[in-house]
């Protein structure tokens, strides 16, 4: 989704950091072999994620929703040399694809994959995180919120993707549209929870940056 004219959007992308070659390869193969390639963070948003991670310089990162591993590799660019990135996905068919690209990067030994339901996995992780990226099934965003808050360190950053949901958040909600209802609830949580300060950015499909006080 574009919030500015396409020509201006192209200017923005062309005057931002170049996309690393490995991520270009990952993108090409995702579009060739994997269903729903539009789920990729992509060049511009990927550079935004990388920049935020470099500013935070997190020791430990948690990602909910791996897909083919693009965003994990972007976030890993700012991770400390002694840190870990834990990424969770439910799709067993993507595990080997993710691992191939993780191992091609310089961060492979620091990226730990978890296969299964995030609501079951997160409480079992015996660590806290400086940076959390939420990009999984939208229906469960409010439930994920309730399990990640105790895992986010004070001063830590929560990044939430797709929070504008192609503009559906400001349209009349259909009774059976569970995803939009969940995102409306989630966005309200980010805004009203006293533990957080949040800015919602109109980047691609909406990216919220929340800092835990």
Buried (B, 14 or more C-beta within 10 A) or exposed (E): EEBEEEEEBEEEBEEEEEBBEBBEEBBEBBEEEBEEBEBBBBBBBBBBBBBBBEEBEBBBBBBBBBBBBBBBBBBBBBBEEEBBBBBBBBBEEBBEBBBBBBEEBEBBEBBEBBBEEBBEBBEEBEEBBBBBBBBBBBEBBBBBBEBBBEBBBEEBBBBBBBBBBEEBBEEEBEEEBEBBBBBBEBBEBBEEBEEBEBEBBEBBBBBBBBBBE
